[in-house]
Amino acid sequence: MQCWICGEPASSGEHKLKASDLRAQFKNISQQKPLYLHTQARKNLRIGSIKKSRALKSSVLLCHDCNTNLTAPYDKAWEKLSKHLRNAKGLRKGIIVKISKFFPGCTKQGMLNVHLYFVKLFGCAIKEQGIPIDIGPFQQSILTGIAHPKVRIAIGVNKSMTTGSSDLELASLNGKPAFATWFYVTGCIAVNIMYAEPTERRQGLIGAWHPSTISKRIALLEY
Protein backbone atom coordinates (compact mmCIF):
# COMPACT_ATOMS: atom_id res chain seq x y z
CA MET A 1 0.00 0.00 0.00
CA GLN A 2 1.15 3.55 -0.75
CA CYS A 3 1.11 6.44 1.69
CA TRP A 4 -1.88 8.60 0.74
CA ILE A 5 0.07 11.75 1.61
CA CYS A 6 3.30 11.32 -0.38
CA GLY A 7 2.87 8.12 -2.40
CA GLU A 8 5.80 6.25 -0.84
CA PRO A 9 5.42 2.65 0.43
CA ALA A 10 3.37 2.70 3.62
CA SER A 11 3.33 0.49 6.68
CA SER A 12 2.31 2.80 9.54
CA GLY A 13 -1.23 3.04 10.88
CA GLU A 14 -2.65 6.32 12.18
CA HIS A 15 -4.72 6.22 15.38
CA LYS A 16 -8.27 7.46 14.80
CA LEU A 17 -8.03 8.99 18.26
CA LYS A 18 -4.62 10.08 19.43
CA ALA A 19 -3.02 7.51 21.70
CA SER A 20 -2.28 10.17 24.32
CA ASP A 21 -5.98 11.07 24.47
CA LEU A 22 -6.93 7.43 24.91
CA ARG A 23 -4.34 6.92 27.65
CA ALA A 24 -5.47 10.05 29.47
CA GLN A 25 -9.07 8.91 29.35
CA PHE A 26 -8.67 5.21 30.08
CA LYS A 27 -5.32 5.10 31.94
CA ASN A 28 -3.40 1.81 31.79
CA ILE A 29 -4.96 -0.54 29.26
CA SER A 30 -3.70 -4.13 29.26
CA GLN A 31 -4.83 -7.67 28.54
CA GLN A 32 -5.85 -7.88 32.19
CA LYS A 33 -7.59 -4.46 32.11
CA PRO A 34 -8.91 -4.20 28.54
CA LEU A 35 -10.82 -1.45 26.80
CA TYR A 36 -13.97 -2.37 24.85
CA LEU A 37 -14.58 -0.70 21.50
CA HIS A 38 -18.05 -0.25 20.02
CA THR A 39 -18.59 0.36 16.30
CA GLN A 40 -21.58 0.04 13.99
CA ALA A 41 -20.19 -3.27 12.79
CA ARG A 42 -19.31 -4.77 16.15
CA LYS A 43 -19.87 -4.28 19.86
CA ASN A 44 -17.54 -5.07 22.76
CA LEU A 45 -14.36 -5.52 20.73
CA ARG A 46 -11.68 -6.25 23.31
CA ILE A 47 -8.65 -3.91 23.20
CA GLY A 48 -5.64 -4.98 25.23
CA SER A 49 -3.11 -2.45 23.89
CA ILE A 50 -3.62 1.12 22.70
CA LYS A 51 -0.32 1.11 20.81
CA LYS A 52 -0.68 -2.22 19.03
CA SER A 53 -4.42 -2.58 18.40
CA ARG A 54 -5.29 -2.33 14.72
CA ALA A 55 -8.92 -1.66 15.60
CA LEU A 56 -7.97 1.77 16.96
CA LYS A 57 -6.15 2.74 13.76
CA SER A 58 -7.24 3.73 10.27
CA SER A 59 -6.96 0.99 7.66
CA VAL A 60 -5.33 3.59 5.40
CA LEU A 61 -1.58 3.53 5.95
CA LEU A 62 1.08 6.23 6.01
CA CYS A 63 4.81 5.96 5.38
CA HIS A 64 7.16 6.14 8.33
CA ASP A 65 8.47 9.58 7.39
CA CYS A 66 5.04 11.20 7.04
CA ASN A 67 3.68 9.64 10.21
CA THR A 68 6.76 10.04 12.39
CA ASN A 69 8.60 13.11 11.09
CA LEU A 70 6.53 15.32 8.80
CA THR A 71 3.36 15.38 10.88
CA ALA A 72 4.97 15.18 14.34
CA PRO A 73 4.55 18.94 15.01
CA TYR A 74 0.84 18.63 14.13
CA ASP A 75 0.38 15.70 16.51
CA LYS A 76 2.25 17.45 19.32
CA ALA A 77 0.21 20.66 18.93
CA TRP A 78 -3.10 18.81 19.38
CA GLU A 79 -1.66 16.75 22.24
CA LYS A 80 -0.71 19.99 24.00
CA LEU A 81 -4.05 21.72 23.43
CA SER A 82 -6.02 18.60 24.33
CA LYS A 83 -4.13 18.18 27.60
CA HIS A 84 -4.72 21.79 28.64
CA LEU A 85 -8.43 21.67 27.81
CA ARG A 86 -8.91 18.31 29.51
CA ASN A 87 -7.28 19.56 32.70
CA ALA A 88 -9.03 22.94 32.74
CA LYS A 89 -11.69 23.54 35.37
CA GLY A 90 -15.18 24.88 34.80
CA LEU A 91 -15.40 24.22 31.08
CA ARG A 92 -18.83 25.11 29.73
CA LYS A 93 -20.55 26.52 26.69
CA GLY A 94 -19.54 30.08 25.94
CA ILE A 95 -16.44 30.12 28.12
CA ILE A 96 -13.53 31.96 26.51
CA VAL A 97 -10.33 29.93 26.27
CA LYS A 98 -7.10 31.89 26.00
CA ILE A 99 -5.15 29.73 23.59
CA SER A 100 -2.24 32.15 23.76
CA LYS A 101 -1.53 30.56 27.18
CA PHE A 102 -1.07 27.17 25.53
CA PHE A 103 1.09 28.44 22.65
CA PRO A 104 2.88 31.49 24.08
CA GLY A 105 4.52 33.57 21.38
CA CYS A 106 3.37 31.22 18.62
CA THR A 107 -0.43 31.10 18.84
CA LYS A 108 -1.06 31.18 15.10
CA GLN A 109 1.51 28.50 14.34
CA GLY A 110 0.29 26.34 17.19
CA MET A 111 -3.31 26.49 16.03
CA LEU A 112 -2.24 25.98 12.41
CA ASN A 113 -0.57 22.77 13.55
CA VAL A 114 -3.75 21.73 15.38
CA HIS A 115 -5.67 22.38 12.16
CA LEU A 116 -3.19 20.27 10.17
CA TYR A 117 -3.49 17.40 12.65
CA PHE A 118 -7.20 17.20 11.90
CA VAL A 119 -6.56 17.65 8.18
CA LYS A 120 -4.46 14.48 8.41
CA LEU A 121 -7.23 12.56 10.19
CA PHE A 122 -9.78 13.98 7.73
CA GLY A 123 -7.71 12.70 4.81
CA CYS A 124 -7.48 9.25 6.39
CA ALA A 125 -11.28 9.20 6.80
CA ILE A 126 -11.83 10.27 3.18
CA LYS A 127 -9.61 7.47 1.90
CA GLU A 128 -10.90 4.84 4.32
CA GLN A 129 -14.59 5.56 3.75
CA GLY A 130 -14.31 6.27 0.02
CA ILE A 131 -15.75 9.78 0.33
CA PRO A 132 -15.72 11.63 -3.04
CA ILE A 133 -13.83 14.70 -1.81
CA ASP A 134 -10.66 15.71 -3.66
CA ILE A 135 -7.76 14.41 -1.57
CA GLY A 136 -5.19 16.60 -3.37
CA PRO A 137 -5.62 19.73 -1.21
CA PHE A 138 -5.37 17.59 1.93
CA GLN A 139 -2.07 16.15 0.70
CA GLN A 140 -0.69 19.58 -0.19
CA SER A 141 -1.68 21.11 3.14
CA ILE A 142 0.15 18.42 5.08
CA LEU A 143 3.22 18.43 2.84
CA THR A 144 3.59 22.23 2.76
CA GLY A 145 2.31 23.10 6.23
CA ILE A 146 -0.30 25.45 4.76
CA ALA A 147 -3.90 25.43 5.99
CA HIS A 148 -6.57 23.68 3.95
CA PRO A 149 -8.80 26.53 2.72
CA LYS A 150 -12.04 24.56 3.12
CA VAL A 151 -11.51 22.86 6.50
CA ARG A 152 -12.83 24.57 9.61
CA ILE A 153 -12.86 23.40 13.24
CA ALA A 154 -15.14 24.02 16.21
CA ILE A 155 -14.19 22.99 19.74
CA GLY A 156 -16.77 22.44 22.43
CA VAL A 157 -17.74 20.71 25.64
CA ASN A 158 -18.97 17.13 25.33
CA LYS A 159 -21.85 16.53 27.73
CA SER A 160 -22.19 12.81 26.98
CA MET A 161 -18.59 12.04 28.05
CA THR A 162 -18.40 9.49 25.23
CA THR A 163 -14.93 9.03 23.71
CA GLY A 164 -14.49 8.17 20.05
CA SER A 165 -14.66 9.42 16.47
CA SER A 166 -17.74 9.49 14.27
CA ASP A 167 -18.09 8.50 10.64
CA LEU A 168 -17.82 11.29 8.10
CA GLU A 169 -21.18 12.61 6.84
CA LEU A 170 -21.33 14.22 3.40
CA ALA A 171 -23.83 16.59 1.80
CA SER A 172 -23.67 17.25 -1.95
CA LEU A 173 -24.97 20.04 -4.15
CA ASN A 174 -25.54 19.47 -7.88
CA GLY A 175 -23.69 16.18 -7.59
CA LYS A 176 -20.58 17.70 -6.01
CA PRO A 177 -19.40 17.59 -2.36
CA ALA A 178 -20.49 20.78 -0.61
CA PHE A 179 -20.23 20.02 3.10
CA ALA A 180 -18.81 17.23 5.23
CA THR A 181 -18.61 16.87 8.99
CA TRP A 182 -17.35 14.47 11.65
CA PHE A 183 -16.58 14.53 15.37
CA TYR A 184 -13.49 13.71 17.41
CA VAL A 185 -14.43 13.26 21.06
CA THR A 186 -12.11 12.73 24.00
CA GLY A 187 -13.71 12.84 27.44
CA CYS A 188 -15.18 16.27 28.06
CA ILE A 189 -13.84 17.75 24.81
CA ALA A 190 -15.55 17.45 21.42
CA VAL A 191 -14.09 18.69 18.15
CA ASN A 192 -16.28 19.15 15.08
CA ILE A 193 -14.20 19.08 11.90
CA MET A 194 -15.93 20.40 8.79
CA TYR A 195 -15.25 20.67 5.06
CA ALA A 196 -17.29 23.46 3.49
CA GLU A 197 -17.44 25.09 0.09
CA PRO A 198 -17.36 28.92 0.27
CA THR A 199 -21.09 29.13 -0.48
CA GLU A 200 -22.06 27.02 2.55
CA ARG A 201 -23.83 28.81 5.41
CA ARG A 202 -24.66 25.93 7.71
CA GLN A 203 -25.47 26.21 11.40
CA GLY A 204 -22.51 24.04 12.32
CA LEU A 205 -20.08 26.57 10.88
CA ILE A 206 -21.12 29.19 13.44
CA GLY A 207 -18.34 29.38 16.00
CA ALA A 208 -15.91 27.39 13.83
CA TRP A 209 -12.43 28.73 13.14
CA HIS A 210 -9.80 28.57 10.42
CA PRO A 211 -6.09 29.37 10.90
CA SER A 212 -6.52 32.48 8.76
CA THR A 213 -9.05 33.90 11.23
CA ILE A 214 -7.95 32.51 14.58
CA SER A 215 -7.31 35.00 17.36
CA LYS A 216 -5.71 34.43 20.75
CA ARG A 217 -9.05 33.30 22.15
CA ILE A 218 -11.86 30.94 21.24
CA ALA A 219 -15.33 30.48 22.70
CA LEU A 220 -16.29 26.89 23.48
CA LEU A 221 -19.46 25.43 22.05
CA GLU A 222 -21.53 22.54 23.43
CA TYR A 223 -22.21 19.16 21.85
Sequence and secondary structure as in RCSB ss.txt:
>XXXX:A:sequence
MQCWICGEPASSGEHKLKASDLRAQFKNISQQKPLYLHTQARKNLRIGSIKKSRALKSSVLLCHDCNTNLTAPYD
KAWEKLSKHLRNAKGLRKGIIVKISKFFPGCTKQGMLNVHLYFVKLFGCAIKEQGIPIDIGPFQQSILTGIAHPK
VRIAIGVNKSMTTGSSDLELASLNGKPAFATWFYVTGCIAVNIMYAEPTERRQGLIGAWHPSTISKRIALLEY
>XXXX:A:secstr
 B TTT SB  EEEESS HHHHHHHH S  SSS EEE  SS S EEES TTT GGGEEEEEE HIIIIIITHHHH
HHHHHHHHHHHH SS  TT EEEGGGTSTT HHHHHHHHHHHHHHHHHHHHHHHT  S SHHHHHHHHHT   TT
EEEEEEE SS   EE   EEEEETTEEEEEEEEEEETTEEEEEEEE TT   GGGTT B TTT  SEEE EE 
